[in-house]
Amino acid sequence: MVEFELNDFDAFDGNAKYNNLKIQKAQHKLKMLKISLHRKFKDKYGIDFKSNIGGYYPPNYPIDSLWLSFTQREGRAYVPYPQLNVGINAKGLEIFFLLVDKARVKTGQRIWEKYCNNLKNGLNKNHLLPIKGKKIKINGDNDIGNALKYIDPYGLWIHKEIDNENAVNLKSEVSTKLFETLEQLFPIYKIAMAPTIK
C-alpha cells in the first residue's frame, strides 16, 4: 500500500541529488506503485510490461522528477518506444502516455518511425475527444488537430496532473486512481503498439 505525503514532493525543488533521503523515499514509493500497477495491467490486459524508474541519472545531478515507465520494448532500447508513465515532481503526480519527439531519438529511428506511423494512421479525433474533457491535456495545449497533424516529428504527449494536495488526499487509493487514468490512456498506447498487441 502506497500513500503520499506533502514532503514527498518537496524534495523535487531542483536542489536535491539522488542520495537525498526524501528522493530515495519517493523512489521507494514508486517501486511499490510499480508492483501494484504491473499486477493490475497483467491481471486485466494480460500484458507483462517492462517497467523502470527513470530520472535519477546521472546520480550527481539535482533531480526535479522521477517517473515510472511501462513499455513493451525489446532489448535495451528505451527512448523510441511508446510508454505509459507515472511521474512525481514538486507539483504533484503526473500520469501520461508518451511517444517522444523525433529529435530526442538518438538510436532506434526506425523503431520510432514504426510507432509514429501507427499513431498517424490509427489515431483520430474520436479517440482523443473522450479524454480531453477529463483534465487530460494533449501536447500541452489541447489542440487535437495539431496533435494529430504533427505526431511526426513532435511525437505525442497526453497527460494528467494530480496536484500534491490531491495526491495526498488519495491516501491508500492512489494506485487505483492512477490505474484509472492509465486505463483511459491505454487505447492510445494500444494503437501505437498495434502490431504487437493481440
C-alpha positions in Angstrom: 0.0 0.0 0.0 1.3 3.4 -1.0 0.4 6.8 0.4 2.0 10.1 -0.4 2.8 12.9 2.0 3.5 16.6 1.2 7.2 16.2 1.9 7.5 13.6 -0.8 7.1 16.4 -3.3 9.3 18.9 -1.5 12.4 17.0 -2.5 11.9 17.8 -6.2 12.7 21.5 -6.0 15.8 21.1 -8.2 18.3 21.1 -5.3 18.3 17.5 -4.1 20.5 14.8 -5.5 19.9 11.1 -5.7 21.3 10.3 -2.3 18.8 12.7 -0.6 16.7 10.7 1.8 13.4 12.3 0.5 14.3 11.4 -3.1 15.1 7.9 -2.1 11.8 7.7 -0.1 9.9 8.9 -3.1 11.7 6.4 -5.3 10.7 3.6 -2.9 7.1 4.6 -3.2 7.3 4.5 -7.0 8.8 1.0 -6.7 5.8 0.0 -4.6 3.5 1.5 -7.2 5.4 -0.4 -9.9 4.5 -3.7 -8.3 0.8 -2.8 -7.8 0.3 -1.2 -11.3 2.2 -4.0 -13.0 -0.1 -6.5 -11.4 -3.2 -4.6 -12.4 -2.1 -4.4 -16.1 -1.2 -8.1 -16.1 -4.5 -9.2 -14.5 -6.7 -7.0 -16.7 -4.9 -7.0 -20.0 -2.5 -9.9 -19.8 0.5 -7.7 -20.5 3.7 -8.3 -18.7 5.1 -4.8 -19.0 8.7 -4.0 -18.6 8.8 -1.2 -16.1 11.6 1.0 -15.0 12.1 4.1 -12.8 13.9 6.9 -14.6 15.1 10.4 -13.8 18.0 9.9 -11.4 20.8 9.6 -14.0 23.4 10.9 -13.7 23.2 10.5 -9.9 25.3 13.5 -9.0 22.9 15.9 -10.7 20.0 17.7 -8.9 16.7 15.8 -9.5 13.5 17.6 -10.3 11.4 14.5 -11.1 11.3 10.7 -11.1 9.0 8.6 -13.3 7.8 5.0 -13.6 7.6 3.9 -17.2 5.7 0.9 -18.6 6.7 -0.3 -22.1 6.8 -3.4 -24.2 10.2 -2.6 -25.6 12.5 -5.3 -26.8 16.2 -5.4 -25.8 17.8 -2.4 -24.2 16.4 0.3 -26.4 14.4 2.7 -24.3 13.5 6.1 -25.7 11.8 5.3 -29.0 9.1 3.1 -27.6 5.6 4.3 -26.6 5.3 4.5 -22.9 2.7 4.7 -20.2 4.1 6.6 -17.2 3.6 7.8 -13.7 5.8 10.7 -12.6 6.4 12.6 -9.4 7.7 16.2 -9.2 7.4 19.3 -6.9 3.8 20.0 -8.1 2.4 16.5 -7.6 1.9 13.4 -9.7 1.6 13.1 -13.5 0.2 10.3 -15.5 1.0 10.3 -19.2 1.3 8.5 -22.5 4.4 9.4 -24.4 6.0 8.9 -27.7 8.9 11.2 -27.6 9.7 13.8 -30.3 11.9 12.5 -33.1 14.7 14.9 -32.3 15.3 13.1 -28.9 15.7 9.7 -30.5 19.4 9.2 -30.7 19.2 5.5 -31.5 16.3 3.4 -32.9 14.9 5.9 -35.5 13.3 3.0 -37.4 11.6 1.8 -34.2 10.3 5.3 -33.6 9.0 5.7 -37.1 7.1 2.4 -36.8 5.2 3.5 -33.8 4.8 7.1 -35.1 3.2 5.7 -38.2 0.9 3.5 -36.2 -0.4 6.6 -34.4 -0.6 8.7 -37.6 -2.6 6.0 -39.4 -4.7 4.7 -36.5 -5.4 7.7 -34.2 -8.2 10.2 -34.9 -10.2 12.8 -33.1 -12.7 10.2 -31.9 -10.0 8.6 -29.8 -8.9 11.9 -28.2 -12.2 13.7 -27.7 -13.5 11.4 -24.9 -10.4 12.0 -22.8 -9.9 15.7 -23.5 -12.6 16.8 -21.0 -11.3 14.8 -18.1 -8.5 17.1 -17.1 -6.2 15.3 -19.5 -4.0 17.6 -21.7 -2.8 16.7 -25.2 0.6 18.0 -26.2 0.3 20.7 -23.6 -2.2 22.9 -25.4 -5.2 20.5 -26.0 -5.3 21.3 -29.8 -6.3 17.9 -31.0 -5.9 18.9 -34.7 -2.3 20.0 -34.2 -1.5 16.9 -32.0 -2.7 14.6 -34.8 -1.1 16.7 -37.6 2.4 16.9 -36.0 2.9 13.5 -34.5 5.8 13.3 -36.9 8.1 14.9 -35.9 6.8 16.1 -32.5 5.6 12.8 -31.0 2.7 12.6 -28.7 2.3 13.5 -25.0 -1.1 13.0 -23.3 -1.0 13.8 -19.6 -3.0 14.4 -16.5 -1.7 16.1 -13.4 -2.7 15.5 -9.8 -1.5 18.3 -7.6 0.3 17.3 -4.4 -2.5 18.0 -2.0 -5.0 15.9 -4.0 -2.3 13.2 -4.3 -2.0 13.2 -0.5 -5.8 13.0 -0.1 -6.0 9.9 -2.3 -4.3 8.1 0.6 -4.3 4.3 0.0 -6.4 4.7 -3.1 -3.6 6.2 -5.1 -2.8 3.1 -7.0 -6.4 2.6 -8.0 -6.8 6.2 -9.1 -3.6 6.2 -11.1 -4.6 3.0 -12.9 -8.0 4.5 -13.8 -6.2 7.3 -15.7 -3.7 4.8 -17.2 -6.7 2.8 -18.5 -8.0 6.0 -20.2 -4.7 6.3 -22.0 -4.3 2.6 -22.7 -6.3 2.7 -26.0 -3.8 5.3 -27.3 -1.0 3.0 -26.3 -2.7 0.1 -28.0 -2.9 2.0 -31.3 0.7 2.8 -31.1 1.6 -0.8 -30.4 -0.9 -2.3 -32.8 1.4 -4.9 -34.4 2.4 -6.4 -31.1 -0.9 -6.3 -29.1 -3.5 -9.0 -29.9 
